[in-house]
């Protein structure tokens, strides 16, 4: 199964956000390359909110290019067998935390946001990743900083997409 096929499968079974889900599926139907960064009409990205439910906190990255506190995530790569694998890879690379596991049940949310030309849209498939006990983060070159935030601090530092992702993640827990 190709990454494109997996993305269609994941989105077909995702039960939330029906209008946005349809936008993603329509995009993939129109663009066989819609999972790759080279697709200028927009492309899928995969992200994961790293959460430590035992300590009531999440790990956010201060994104180097955007200078915003965000969940870990980025572009799909040829070695990614699934969208979930891409999200987990990105979370581990950007957080430096090994032993992350995705929260069962597939994506937590979808978030479509504009990006600068030549591309137009990121169609982000958002997961949650559970941090193992005693997780130690390590900053990557894609980040200006990494920091654990208590759940009630996230709204003070991050935009509404991250807040919504945290709310939905907590509802699943």
N, C-alpha and C positions, 0 to 999 in steps of 0.2 A: 504494500500500500504506500502510495506517495504521501508526502507531507500535505499536499493540496487535498488529496482524498481524505486524510485524517482530519484536516481542518473542516471539511464539509461534514464529515461524520460527527465531529464534536459539536459543531454549531447546529446540526439537525437535531441532536438529542438534548441540547441546552434548552431549558424550559423558561428561562427568564427573558425579559426585555424583547418581546416579540418583534417590534418594529425595527429595532437596531439589529437584531439577529437576522431579519430578512434582508437588511441592507448589506450585511456581511456576506450572506449566501448569494445575493444577487451579484455582488462584486466578484466573488470567486467564480461564479458561473460565467461572467463576462471576461474574466482575466485568468487564464490558466497559470500565469506567473504571479498571481495576486498574493502569494505567501512570501515573495522575495523583495528585498529592498529595491531592486532594479525596476520594479513596476511603478512607473511614474504616476499612474492614476490613483495610487494608494496601495498599501500592503499591510498584511497581518503582522502584528508584533505579539510577543508573549511576555507576560510579566507575572511576578508573584510577590505578594505581601508576606514578608518574613515575620512570623508572629511567635511569641513565647507566651502561650496561654497561661502557664503556671505562674508567671510573674506579671501578667497583665500589661505586656508591652509589645511594641513592634519596632523592627529595625528599618529605618529609612536611609536613603542615600541622598546626599546633596549633589544633584546631577551637575556634572562639569559644564555642559553646554547650556543648560537651561537655568542653572543656579536656583533650582527648586528642590524641596524635599519630596521625594517620590519613592514608590516601591521599586524593587529591582526589576529590570526587564530590558528587552531590546529586540533586535531583528532575529528572525529565524535564519539558521545556517544550514548548509547542505548536509551536515552530519546529524541533524535533528530528525529523528524518526517520527516524532509526534509533536503536536503543539505543546502538550504537557511537558515533554522532554525538553523542549526549547525554554519553557518557563523555568523549569527546575535548573537547567544549565545556567541561564542568566542569573537566577537567584544565588546560586553557589559562586559563580564567577564574581559577581559584584559585591556580595556580602563577605566572601571569604569563609563562610560557615560551611563545613562539611557535615554530611548526615542529615540534610534537610529532607523532609518528606512532604509531598503535596497533600493537602486536605482532601479526603475522598469526596467524590461526587462531581468531579469535573470543574469547569470554570466557575468562579464566584460571580463575576460580572464581565460586561463588555464595555469598552470606552473608546469612542471614535473621536479623534481630535486632529485639527489641522496642523500641518507642519510646513516649513518653508519649501519653496520650489527648489529643485525641479519636481519633487514629489508633492502630493497634495494632502494625503490623509494617512494617519496611523489607525489601523483597526485593531485595537489592543484586546487580546483575550487574557483576562486577568484571573489568576489562581491565588491560592494562599498556601504558603509553605510553613510547616511547623518546625521550629528550631528544636534541636535536641537539648536535653538538660546540660547546662554548663557551656552553651554555645559561645564561641569567641569569634568576633568579627575581625576582618582584616580589609582595610581600604584598598580598592583597586584603582587603576589609572583612569577609569571612567568616572570617578567620583571625587568631589572635593572633600567630602566628609561622610562618615557613617555614624549614626547615633540611634540608640534605643530611646523610644518615647513611650511614656505611659499612654494608655488608650485615650484618656481625657486630654492629653496634650496635642494630639495629632491635628485637631481642627485649628489650633493656634499656629501651626507651622506649615501645613500642607493644604493643597487645594481641595475642592469638593470631590474630585474624582477619587482621591486617596481616602477621604473621609467616608464616602459611600462604600468603597471597597472594604474598609475596616468594619463598618456597620454590618455589611452582608456576611463578612467572615465571622464576626462575633455571633451573628444569628445562627450560623451553621454549627458553631461550636456548642 
